[in-house]
Amino acid sequence: AAAAAAAGNGAKQVVSIARLQDFDGSWKASAELAKLLQVHQDQLKCPAELADRVEQHLWVTTVVVMFFTKHLATWEEEWALLVKKAKKLVQAAVPVDVLAILTQEATKVV
């Protein structure tokens, strides 16, 4: 029963996070998103070392993508298209050398 409850929570989490995704595939920082990702809202602020090279919403989007892959892998079928759209947006906007740092830093948050 506990596994079934946990499974239901993961699916709900995917849906709740998905509802916050903008049409362009990005996510923006909010108290609701921070709660869903189980992080402090300050952690959704782009780190100083990336702030001049990465727009805020791209940082948050990368954090969400890392959260999905790290914590909700079981539900990949449900979030795969959301993440594909998000990654496409980030990859188009962020230089390749910065992308590696962005991903690495975002992984530390979640």
GROMACS elastic network, one bead per residue, 0.5 to 0.9 nm:
[ bonds ]
;  ai    aj funct       b0    kb
    1     4     6  0.50876   500
    1     5     6  0.62093   500
    1     6     6  0.86116   500
    2     5     6  0.50377   500
    2     6     6  0.61078   500
    2     7     6  0.85083   500
    3     6     6  0.50038   500
    3     7     6  0.60259   500
    3     8     6  0.85686   500
    4     8     6  0.62075   500
    4     9     6  0.86663   500
    5     8     6  0.50885   500
    5     9     6  0.62669   500
    5    10     6  0.87873   500
    6     9     6  0.50259   500
    6    10     6  0.62994   500
    6    11     6  0.87512   500
    7    10     6  0.52485   500
    7    11     6  0.64060   500
    7    12     6  0.86805   500
    7    74     6  0.86752   500
    7    75     6  0.88639   500
    8    11     6  0.52362   500
    8    12     6  0.61584   500
    8    13     6  0.85571   500
    9    13     6  0.60070   500
    9    14     6  0.86681   500
   10    14     6  0.63110   500
   10    15     6  0.87634   500
   10    71     6  0.88090   500
   10    72     6  0.65813   500
   10    74     6  0.82983   500
   10    75     6  0.72797   500
   11    14     6  0.51768   500
   11    15     6  0.64213   500
   11    16     6  0.86956   500
   11    72     6  0.85050   500
   11    75     6  0.67323   500
   11    78     6  0.79244   500
   12    15     6  0.51318   500
   12    16     6  0.60601   500
   12    17     6  0.85623   500
   13    16     6  0.50550   500
   13    17     6  0.60756   500
   13    18     6  0.83495   500
   13    36     6  0.68445   500
   13    37     6  0.87687   500
   13    72     6  0.85845   500
   14    17     6  0.52901   500
   14    18     6  0.59361   500
   14    19     6  0.86357   500
   14    68     6  0.79828   500
   14    72     6  0.77256   500
   14    75     6  0.76828   500
   14    78     6  0.72352   500
   14    79     6  0.67038   500
   15    19     6  0.62105   500
   15    20     6  0.89559   500
   15    78     6  0.83935   500
   15    79     6  0.85546   500
   16    19     6  0.53240   500
   16    20     6  0.69722   500
   16    33     6  0.86894   500
   16    36     6  0.76393   500
   17    20     6  0.53910   500
   17    21     6  0.69319   500
   17    27     6  0.88811   500
   17    32     6  0.89753   500
   17    33     6  0.68490   500
   17    36     6  0.68919   500
   17    37     6  0.83487   500
   17    64     6  0.83278   500
   18    21     6  0.53312   500
   18    22     6  0.88398   500
   18    79     6  0.77794   500
   18    82     6  0.72457   500
   19    22     6  0.82100   500
   20    26     6  0.88442   500
   20    27     6  0.64830   500
   20    28     6  0.79519   500
   20    32     6  0.87714   500
   20    33     6  0.74224   500
   21    24     6  0.80782   500
   21    25     6  0.60536   500
   21    26     6  0.57038   500
   21    28     6  0.77792   500
   21    61     6  0.86556   500
   21    82     6  0.81194   500
   21    86     6  0.88980   500
   22    25     6  0.54589   500
   22    26     6  0.53358   500
   22    27     6  0.59133   500
   22    28     6  0.79251   500
   23    26     6  0.73278   500
   24    27     6  0.88876   500
   24    85     6  0.77878   500
   24    86     6  0.78046   500
   24    89     6  0.74015   500
   25    61     6  0.80697   500
   25    82     6  0.69057   500
   25    83     6  0.79880   500
   25    84     6  0.86008   500
   25    85     6  0.53016   500
   25    87     6  0.81988   500
   25    88     6  0.83449   500
   25    89     6  0.66336   500
   25    90     6  0.89906   500
   26    57     6  0.64077   500
   26    58     6  0.67126   500
   26    60     6  0.77911   500
   26    61     6  0.52595   500
   26    62     6  0.86646   500
   26    85     6  0.82751   500
   26    86     6  0.57113   500
   26    87     6  0.89444   500
   26    89     6  0.73963   500
   26    90     6  0.83034   500
   27    33     6  0.85519   500
   27    57     6  0.60402   500
   27    58     6  0.76480   500
   27    59     6  0.88518   500
   27    60     6  0.59952   500
   27    62     6  0.87252   500
   27    64     6  0.75894   500
   27    86     6  0.84511   500
   28    33     6  0.81385   500
   28    44     6  0.85791   500
   28    56     6  0.77316   500
   28    57     6  0.51227   500
   28    58     6  0.82745   500
   28    59     6  0.88286   500
   28    60     6  0.60308   500
   28    61     6  0.71842   500
   29    32     6  0.83926   500
   29    33     6  0.65202   500
   29    34     6  0.72546   500
   29    41     6  0.74127   500
   29    44     6  0.58181   500
   29    45     6  0.74785   500
   29    56     6  0.82621   500
   29    57     6  0.72168   500
   29    60     6  0.62071   500
   29    61     6  0.88474   500
   30    33     6  0.52186   500
   30    34     6  0.62364   500
   30    35     6  0.86389   500
   30    41     6  0.70020   500
   30    44     6  0.81690   500
   31    34     6  0.51256   500
   31    35     6  0.62069   500
   31    36     6  0.87158   500
   31    40     6  0.84158   500
   31    41     6  0.60074   500
   32    35     6  0.51898   500
   32    36     6  0.63147   500
   32    37     6  0.87264   500
   32    41     6  0.89157   500
   33    36     6  0.50542   500
   33    37     6  0.61437   500
   33    38     6  0.83891   500
   33    39     6  0.87001   500
   33    41     6  0.82138   500
   33    44     6  0.89485   500
   33    64     6  0.88406   500
   34    37     6  0.51227   500
   34    38     6  0.58928   500
   34    39     6  0.51976   500
   34    40     6  0.59686   500
   34    41     6  0.51985   500
   34    42     6  0.86722   500
   34    43     6  0.81392   500
   34    44     6  0.71752   500
   35    39     6  0.63096   500
   35    40     6  0.74865   500
   35    41     6  0.79052   500
   36    39     6  0.78934   500
   37    40     6  0.87215   500
   37    63     6  0.87875   500
   37    64     6  0.74415   500
   37    67     6  0.68787   500
   37   110     6  0.73606   500
   38   110     6  0.79155   500
   39    42     6  0.82423   500
   39    43     6  0.65412   500
   39    44     6  0.79891   500
   39   109     6  0.73916   500
   39   110     6  0.71080   500
   40    43     6  0.54760   500
   40    44     6  0.74547   500
   41    44     6  0.54588   500
   41    45     6  0.74660   500
   42    45     6  0.54413   500
   42    46     6  0.88100   500
   43    46     6  0.75863   500
   43    47     6  0.82412   500
   43    60     6  0.89802   500
   43   109     6  0.66417   500
   44    47     6  0.86652   500
   44    56     6  0.84087   500
   44    59     6  0.74588   500
   44    60     6  0.57006   500
   44    63     6  0.76353   500
   44   109     6  0.83944   500
   45    48     6  0.87987   500
   45    51     6  0.88433   500
   45    56     6  0.68352   500
   45    59     6  0.76102   500
   45    60     6  0.74495   500
   46    49     6  0.83364   500
   46    50     6  0.65553   500
   46    51     6  0.56348   500
   46    54     6  0.77279   500
   46    55     6  0.78339   500
   46    56     6  0.56724   500
   46    57     6  0.85556   500
   46    58     6  0.87350   500
   46    59     6  0.57035   500
   46    60     6  0.74700   500
   47    50     6  0.55167   500
   47    51     6  0.59554   500
   47    59     6  0.85660   500
   47   105     6  0.82703   500
   48    51     6  0.50227   500
   48    52     6  0.76172   500
   49    52     6  0.73503   500
   49    53     6  0.83280   500
   50    53     6  0.53632   500
   50    54     6  0.57197   500
   50    55     6  0.86094   500
   50    59     6  0.86716   500
   50    98     6  0.80816   500
   50   101     6  0.83087   500
   50   102     6  0.73499   500
   51    54     6  0.54279   500
   51    55     6  0.67768   500
   51    56     6  0.73145   500
   51    59     6  0.88227   500
   52    55     6  0.77530   500
   53    94     6  0.77591   500
   53    95     6  0.87032   500
   53    98     6  0.75815   500
   54    57     6  0.84254   500
   54    58     6  0.65412   500
   54    59     6  0.67114   500
   54    93     6  0.82950   500
   54    94     6  0.67458   500
   54    98     6  0.81869   500
   54   102     6  0.81872   500
   55    58     6  0.54044   500
   55    59     6  0.65994   500
   55    93     6  0.88188   500
   55    94     6  0.88642   500
   56    59     6  0.52132   500
   56    60     6  0.64629   500
   56    61     6  0.86722   500
   57    60     6  0.51074   500
   57    61     6  0.60245   500
   57    62     6  0.85884   500
   58    62     6  0.61475   500
   58    63     6  0.86295   500
   58    86     6  0.86911   500
   58    89     6  0.81251   500
   58    90     6  0.59758   500
   58    93     6  0.82609   500
   58    94     6  0.84396   500
   59    62     6  0.52015   500
   59    63     6  0.63179   500
   59    64     6  0.87826   500
   59    90     6  0.86561   500
   59   102     6  0.71859   500
   59   103     6  0.88281   500
   59   106     6  0.73662   500
   60    63     6  0.50501   500
   60    64     6  0.62959   500
   60    65     6  0.87026   500
   60   106     6  0.82649   500
   61    64     6  0.51302   500
   61    65     6  0.62514   500
   61    66     6  0.86947   500
   61    83     6  0.89875   500
   61    86     6  0.66466   500
   61    87     6  0.82770   500
   61    90     6  0.77887   500
   62    65     6  0.50045   500
   62    66     6  0.61763   500
   62    67     6  0.85254   500
   62    86     6  0.78228   500
   62    87     6  0.76654   500
   62    90     6  0.75533   500
   62   102     6  0.74267   500
   62   103     6  0.65813   500
   62   106     6  0.62295   500
   62   107     6  0.84926   500
   63    66     6  0.51474   500
   63    67     6  0.61501   500
   63    68     6  0.87501   500
   63   102     6  0.89674   500
   63   103     6  0.78848   500
   63   105     6  0.85609   500
   63   107     6  0.67740   500
   63   108     6  0.89310   500
   63   109     6  0.70492   500
   63   110     6  0.70569   500
   64    68     6  0.62553   500
   64    69     6  0.87102   500
   64    83     6  0.85630   500
   64   106     6  0.84444   500
   64   110     6  0.84800   500
   65    68     6  0.52075   500
   65    69     6  0.63252   500
   65    70     6  0.85392   500
   65    82     6  0.87581   500
   65    83     6  0.59608   500
   65    86     6  0.75046   500
   65    87     6  0.77495   500
   65   106     6  0.87916   500
   66    69     6  0.51724   500
   66    70     6  0.58484   500
   66    71     6  0.82103   500
   66   103     6  0.76313   500
   66   106     6  0.66653   500
   66   107     6  0.56811   500
   66   109     6  0.87729   500
   66   110     6  0.69917   500
   67    70     6  0.51550   500
   67    71     6  0.55955   500
   67    72     6  0.70845   500
   67   106     6  0.87519   500
   67   107     6  0.76530   500
   67   109     6  0.86899   500
   67   110     6  0.57447   500
   68    71     6  0.55863   500
   68    73     6  0.63345   500
   68    75     6  0.84297   500
   68    76     6  0.76990   500
   68    79     6  0.74909   500
   68    83     6  0.80850   500
   69    72     6  0.59551   500
   69    73     6  0.51931   500
   69    74     6  0.89502   500
   69    76     6  0.76573   500
   70    73     6  0.63161   500
   70   107     6  0.82534   500
   70   110     6  0.77365   500
   71    74     6  0.81842   500
   71   110     6  0.83874   500
   72    75     6  0.55901   500
   72    76     6  0.68490   500
   72    79     6  0.87231   500
   73    76     6  0.51428   500
   73    77     6  0.87127   500
   73    79     6  0.89829   500
   74    77     6  0.80228   500
   75    78     6  0.54418   500
   75    79     6  0.66911   500
   75    80     6  0.85049   500
   76    79     6  0.51631   500
   76    80     6  0.53404   500
   76    81     6  0.89504   500
   77    80     6  0.55265   500
   77    81     6  0.81342   500
   78    81     6  0.76237   500
   78    82     6  0.83300   500
   79    82     6  0.52452   500
   79    83     6  0.62194   500
   79    84     6  0.85965   500
   80    83     6  0.52475   500
   80    84     6  0.60769   500
   80    85     6  0.87347   500
   81    85     6  0.62180   500
   81    86     6  0.85240   500
   82    85     6  0.53781   500
   82    86     6  0.62254   500
   82    87     6  0.86725   500
   83    87     6  0.59086   500
   83    88     6  0.83899   500
   84    87     6  0.52351   500
   84    88     6  0.61521   500
   84    89     6  0.86968   500
   85    88     6  0.51890   500
   85    89     6  0.63481   500
   85    90     6  0.88319   500
   86    89     6  0.51875   500
   86    90     6  0.63028   500
   86    91     6  0.86001   500
   87    90     6  0.50964   500
   87    91     6  0.58848   500
   87    92     6  0.83890   500
   88    91     6  0.52243   500
   88    92     6  0.61099   500
   88    93     6  0.87038   500
   89    92     6  0.53238   500
   89    93     6  0.64226   500
   89    94     6  0.87421   500
   90    93     6  0.52088   500
   90    94     6  0.58850   500
   90    99     6  0.81577   500
   91    94     6  0.54525   500
   91    95     6  0.73322   500
   91    96     6  0.74832   500
   91    99     6  0.72514   500
   92    95     6  0.79007   500
   94    97     6  0.83581   500
   94    98     6  0.64638   500
   94    99     6  0.59517   500
   94   102     6  0.89128   500
   95    98     6  0.53727   500
   95    99     6  0.60653   500
   96   100     6  0.67616   500
   97   100     6  0.58647   500
   97   101     6  0.71814   500
   98   101     6  0.52525   500
   98   102     6  0.60291   500
   98   103     6  0.86240   500
   99   103     6  0.60893   500
   99   104     6  0.85001   500
  100   103     6  0.52657   500
  100   104     6  0.61623   500
  100   105     6  0.86446   500
  101   104     6  0.50522   500
  101   105     6  0.60469   500
  101   106     6  0.84498   500
  102   105     6  0.53014   500
  102   106     6  0.60632   500
  102   107     6  0.85689   500
  103   106     6  0.51487   500
  103   107     6  0.61248   500
  103   108     6  0.88555   500
  104   107     6  0.52715   500
  104   108     6  0.67452   500
  105   108     6  0.52970   500
  105   109     6  0.69440   500
  106   109     6  0.52988   500
  106   110     6  0.70003   500
  107   110     6  0.56100   500
